[in-house]
Every structure is written in C-alpha cells, then in structure tokens.
Amino acid sequence: MSFIFQQILFFISIALVLFVPGYFLILATWGKRKIFTDLEKFIISFGLSIVIIDFLMILAGKIGISLNIVTILLLILIFAATCFGIYKKRFKKEIVEGEERELAFSKNQIILIILIILLTLFIKTIYLTNTIFPTSTDLGHHMYWSKQISQTGELPVYEKMEITENNGDYQISEPQPIADFIIGEHLIFSAINLISRIPFISYFPSLVLLLINILGVLATFILTLRLFKNCEQGKNISIFALLLLGPLYTISSSQAKFVSGGVVGNILGNLLIPLSLYFYFRALKEKSSAFLTLALFITAGIFYTHHLSALVFVYVFAFALLTFTIFNLKNIIKYTRNWLNIIWSKPVIIFLLFTFIFSLFVYTPSYIETGAVETAVGGPSKATRAGLTFTQLKFTAGEARMVLGIIGLFMLLALRTRKTYASAILIGWVVAILLMSLKPQWLYLDIPSNRIANYISYPLSIAGAFAFVWGINQVKNIKFKKYYLNARVLYVLFLILATFTAVSGLYDNSQSLKDRGEYQKAVQTFNASDYLANNTGNEDVILKDHNYIIADAWIKLFFMRDYSYPLSRGFFKRYEDPVKKREMCTLWMISTPNTVNGKKCFEGTGTNFIMVNPDFDGSQFEKSKEFWKIYSNEQIAVYYKNI
C-alpha cells in the first residue's frame, strides 16, 4: 500500500468516524435550521460522532457481530441513512430560521481567531515533531486494547494475568479483571485502524489525539461564546479565552503533553465536558428538551469513556446546581418547575429509558463492575491524594492563568449576574475542581490530586478571560477625573498584565519543548521485540524492564498474548508501596537473578527470556552461566535462561 493512498484512507476514516455520524444526528434533530453557527456545527458533529461510534460498536459487539471494516462502514451508513430518513420525514418544508447573527464576528475578530488557531497548531506541531513517534507508556497500554478489538473483532475483556504467591511458591495466575480502562477510550482508534489499515505502532494515534485536543479547545471557545452571548464584550471574552487555552500554555499537562503522553481519557474528557455543559446551558436557557437530550447523550458518553472525567463532571454539575440554587433561593421552586417541564418530555424520557436498559442489560462500564468507584471515594489513602498546595496547583494551571482565573471567580461572585445560568455553570466548574485538587478530603475523594488538577486550565481560562476583558472595558468607561486617575497609568498597568500573561504562557511552552525525540532508541526496542515475537512460542515467558527501556509499553503489541505480557519490572518505588503489597518476582528476576528468591521466581513463572538495557542490567546476566545472550543492540540485550 503506497504512502499517499494510506494517507487518503486515513483522512477518509477520520471524516467517516469522527464527523459524519454527528452531522447526520444534528440534521435529524434540527434539519438545516440555523440553530448553530458553522463552527459550532463542526465541533459538535465531532463530539457527537465519538459517542455515537462508541455506542454503535458496543451494541454490534454485544449482539455478536464481528467488528471489522465492513461492520464499521455499515454501522455508519445505516445510522446516517436512518437520520437522513428522519430528517426528510420531519422537515418536508425546510424552514430556515433562528439564524445566529448576533454571534457573527467582525472581520478583524475572524482574522485574530484564525491567527490564534494557527499559532496554537504551530506550537503544538513543533512540540510533537520530536514526540509523535510511539514511545509513551500510556498510549502503548491503550493501543493494546484497540489492537485487540481490531484483531479479534470483539469487544475487549479488561483483564490481565498476575504473578501470585502461595506458601512461598510463585506462579502466573489466570487473567483477573482490571478497572484501569474504559471501552470508550479505545473504540474510535479501532474504527480508524480498520478503515485506514494504518498500523497502531505509527503516528496515527497521536494525530487523532491532537485532533481531539484541538477540538476540545474549540469546544471551550464556543461554550464561552454562548455563556457570554448577552455580554457586550462576549466575543472578546471568548477570543481571549481561546488565547489562554490555545497558544499560551499549549504544551502544558492537559494539552500537547497529554497528546504525546497518550493520556486518552483526559483528552476525551476535556472535549466532552465542555460540550455537555454547552448543551445543558442551551437546554436551560432556551427551555429545549432536544438540547437536554443531547446533553444527556454526551454525559452518557463521558461515563463510557473515562471514569475520572465522569467523576469530575458529577462534581462540576453538583456545584453548578448548588451555586444557582444559593443565588436564586427565593425563586428556586419556579425554576424547578421549569426544569421538570423540560425533563418530562418525550425525547428525554425515551433517552433515559434507553440509557437505563443499555447500561443494565447491554454493557455496564468496567469500572462499575470491578468496584473501582469504591476506591475513588472515602478520603485520601496516600500523601499524593491529600491535595496539592496552592503553589503546586499554580504551576499546573499556569501562573498568569491562575491569577486571572481567581480574579475572574471573585468577580463572578460579586457581580449581579451571578444569578444567571452562565455564571452558575462557570463558578461551579471552577470551584469544584479547585476543591477537588486542593481539599479532596472535604469531598471524600481518594484520587491522585495532580490528575484532577489537570482539568482546571479550561474553566480558569474562561474565568481569566472574563476578568481581563471586563477589567479593560471598565477602565475605558471610568471617569478618570472623578477618581483622580490617569488613563495612561491604567492602560500601562493592563499592558503589563497582558505582557505578564503572554510571557508566562510562552515561557511555559519553551520549558516543555524537547530538543530531540527518542525514536532511534524506540526503533531498537521494536526491532528486538519483533525478533522475539518471531522466535518464541506460547510455551515461552518473557520478562522485560520498564525503567531503562524506551517505549517498552509498546512491546506487548508485538505479541498480543495478554495485557501483562511480557512481564515487566516496574519502577523501583512501586515495590516499596506501604499501602498495597506488590509482587516482587519481576524485581528479583532482573535485579538479583542468581539469588534464592530469583531462582524460585524463574522456576515458578517459567520465565526463560529476559529483555533489558545492557548498560544498566547486563552484568548480572553476563556473569551467570545460566543465561545466554541471544540478541543485542545498543539499547537492548536479550538473554535466554535454560530452565
């Protein structure tokens, strides 16, 4: 298959999987009415398509249909044809109404938006140039499950084998259920692979994540535009929010670093959470059951995609509801009646029934079946889950963005507009993640605090943009003589603040740039893996090291025997965990292979191939007569143990 033809198939698969289903769902719901701007329709089609593809593939897999290229194309075709048929039946006479003229940008604003997006892409591309090669641990883990779906044509069973001890004897157990992964993180990659035929060990997973990341930023942009639609400076606020979330801090943890690092769930969550809030806001503002149905649909997608994102959304929703209730306590009964009228509608009731039946009888998220929810609540069990300091959170969010966001939060709380849906959503969003990151014990959370903090940049960007633009607008309207203020002084102060924001964001980017990638070392890892895959059988057991081998998480994709195969010596600190007892065999068999414990582990597990970095772990095997070196390059040495 030629490279050009492969690229054409890749772009076709992107369009079919990530845009077509969502577009036709919008068409079936609203026809060609100007309910959305063109940009909104583009972004919403993308987000809806991800959720649609997930549910279609789950449904097909559960009823026994093999998930292959024909199935994927038929699912998309049938869904699109059904939506088109509904559109033709519902909208026999097309009515073009409700055009969002007030959301139209000026020529200068459009140019500025385009420049911000291009600059964002430019900086992300520079960073990913040296990191797009498949080396990240998280992405390797995720792509194992995606490849399993593509190879078997079945939905994955999330389980792995483990080394167990019984009265001093060690053995490899049968696969046990795990709660680390959720199916929504893997299906879209399988669908794209099945259509494009591009191998998983390539650039395509990172490019898909980059696309999701960019669309997540744009989803926050259109949400900001809607939240401040009735504000005089609403468009400028949305543009500045795009600046804070786009080119400034664009390589931060929740942005390009997560793309290269393969943090699939967080990236998807940072797309779906803003989109769900977008639909909830419009449902409440416009009293629309159609918007509420799609809001619930995307919310369901979050729960089938990433458990942490789902938990964050639950707290954000709860705090937004609490905020609105507090500021509208006198009229809350009236508002409750309005909400019930929207909820008690045919499309909403039908969807809720569908979701209940689907989750109960078709497919229950793996983290519910394995009891992972219980481990995420109840209060911190480790120091890393006891909350970040404000300084740590500031470095995660970006110093300037944090300052502006906190100022914006206090301004939202102080202004009369705090009673609106828009303010309640934004206040709840910021406060929820602040408390989850800083004081998890107050909310009975038992989750690594730094993982939660990665969600803070999105709401802080909106709140910070509001503070900055609103402040400038107020300065312009101040009667300086009355307050004995000099206009030039105030403008200089805001210029300093703008410079500080830009320098802080761009400095954060510069600190994150890598001089060169590790692809050459990864290629040597893949060469050694390919050698072992072609020269070992099911009776052999391989152990590799995670500490000193680059891209070692991708080795499992060469074998596809089990998520935990080859066995792996993890980070050394994991073997000293005071809370959870860890198996020690993977440590002993590499670090001290000739000791009594090491030999017992070799005998019990049947391990006969060792894959290590010779610069760090070669000597103990070179000195032993029980190990023969059978493969070697600059980064990898493979030893065979004659059992």
Secondary structure, 3 states (H helix, E strand, C coil): CCHHHHHHHHHHHHHHHHCHHHHHHHHHHHCCCCCCCHHHHHHHHHHHHHHHHHHHHHHHHHCCCCCCHHHHHHHHHHHHHHHHHHHHHHCCCCCCCCCCHHHCCCHHHHHHHHHHHHHHHHHHHHHHHCCCCCCCHHHHHHHHHHHHHHHHCCCCCCEECCEEEECCEEEECCCEECCCCCHHHCHHHHHHHHHHCCCCCCCHHHHHHHHHHHHHHHHHHHHHHHHCCCCCCHHHHHHHHHHHHCCCCCCCCCCHHHHHHCCHHHHHHHHHHHHHHHHHHHHHHHCCHHHHHHHHHHHHHHHCCCHHHHHHHHHHHHHHHHHHHHHCHHHHHHHHHHHHHHHCCHHHHHHHHHHHHHHHHHCCCHHHHCCHHHHHECCCCCHHHCCCCHHHHHHHHCHHHHHHHHHHHHHHHHCHHHHCHHHHHHHHHHHHHHHHHHCHHHHCECCCHHHHHCCCHHHHHHHHHHHHHHHHHHHHHCCHHHHCCCHHHHHHHHHHHHHHHHHHHHHHHHHHCCCCCCHHHHHHHHHHHHHHHHHCCCCCCEEEECCCCCCHHHCHHHHCCCCCCCEEECCHHHHHCCCCCCCCHHHHHHHCCCCHHHHHHHHHHCCCEEEECHHHHCHHHHCCCCEEEEEECCCCEEEEECC
